[in-house]
Amino acid sequence: MKANHVLLQKKYACVVELFARKNDISLAKALDIFYHSVLYTLVRRHI
């Protein structure tokens, strides 16, 4: 079963926002870290 693309994007946004707040970094930096992470790669490949 594949997740709905829109729901995944909303989940990514929540995770990135929380990560930015917890680490006191900008959203841009948090997005950069997230999109270059192993976790994002695995989720994107539906693993």
Secondary structure as UniProt FT lines:
FT   HELIX           5..23
FT   HELIX           27..35
FT   HELIX           38..44
FT   TURN            45..46
//
